[in-house]
Amino acid sequence: LAKQKGFEHPNIDINIAYTYEAMGSVDDAIRCYGEILKDLSSKDAADSLRRRAALYAATDQCSLALRDLDELLSLLPDSYDALYSRGCLLILKWQSTMSFKITDPCRQRDLQHALADLDTVLQMRPDNIGARL
């Protein structure tokens, strides 16, 4: 409504997305984060990628979550949170395909990437028990 009335503020887009997220309106929040991400140089781009990836993961849209985490890591290559999240999501993806052949190259690649991400996380923070497990 504020934007429709012509109110402009530097943080209005991210605040609208936060509000939708807080209200549980996931699709609207994802749409708002997408609007912010049209400009990856935006000061809110990294936070929008992180939050949209979390919403995708929470709604079983793993491939979209992984896409956003990859994009986040291209912006912030040393992002501990993004590496840890991507590693965990890749492990979940790998586990969800257990009915496929163990020699499937896609499964092997996912597992190798997950282990590499989690190994990097352990180098950053050796006390991370989740990554160690």
N, C-alpha and C positions, 0 to 999 in steps of 0.2 A: 504494500500500500504506500509506503514511504517513497519508493522509487516511482510508482505511478503518479504520485503528487509532485514529482520533480525534486524531491529531497535528495541531495547528493552528499555523501560522506565517504572518506577513503576506506572505511571498514564495513560499509553497508552490505556488500555482497557476502563477505565471510560471515557476518553476523546473521544474515538471513539464513544461510546454510546451517549455521549452528542452531538456530531456532527450530528449523525443520527437523534437524537431527534430534534435538531435545524433545520435540513433540512426538517423535517416533514416525515421522513422515519420511521414510527412507528414500522413496523414489524422488520426492521433491528435493531432499538434501543432496542426493547424487546429481540431480539435474543442476542445482546451484553450484556445486563444486565443479561440475563440467563447464559451466559458464566462466568461472574464475580461471579454469585451466586453458581457456582459449588463448590466454597470454601467459606462457610459461615463465616469462620474466617478472610476472607479478610477485609482489612480496608475500602473497598468500598461496603461491603455487605449491610449495613443498607441503605445507600443512593441509591443503586441499587434497593433494595426492595421498597423503598418509591417511586422512580421515575417510576419503572415498574408498580406498583399498580396504579399510576396516569394515565399512558398510557392505562392500561386495563380499568380503569373506564371511561376514555374519549372515548373509543371505544366500550362502552356497553358490556364489558366483566366483569360484576360485580362479578361473582363467583371467577374468577381468581384474581381480585383486592382484594377481601376479603381474599383469600388464602395468598397473599403476605403481607397484613396487619397483619394477624394472625402470620405469620412467623416473621415479623418485631417486633411485640409485644413480641414474645418469646425471641428475642435478646435484645430488649429495653422495658421492661415491663411498664415503666413510660413515654413512648413517648406520649406527649400531642398531637402532630400532627397525629400520627397513631390512637390513641383512637378517636379523633374527626372525622377523615376521616372514620374510620370503623363505628362509630355510625351513621354518615350521610348516608353512603352507605347502611347500614342495614335498615335505615328508608326509603330510596328510594326503596330498594328491597321489603320492606313490603308494601309500597304504590303501587308498580307495580303489586302486587298480590291481589289487592282489590276485584277482581272478585271471589276469592276463599272464602270459608267459614271463618268467623271470628274465629271460634273455631279450625281451622287447627293448629295442634301442631307446625309445622314448622314456620308458621307465628307468632305464639305467642312467640316461642323461639327467632326468629329474633328481634321482638319488645323488648323483655326483655333484650337481649344483647345490643341492641341499646341504650335503656334507661340507662342501667348500665354504658356503655361507656360514654355517655353524662353526666351522674351524676358525674362520676370520673373527666371528663373535667371541670365541674363546681366547683368541689372541688379544682382543681389545679388553675383555673382562674375564679373566680366568676363573672368577668366582661364580659365573653364570651356570647354575646347576641344570637349568632347562636345556641349554645348548650341550652340556656335557652328556646328558642322558641320551 
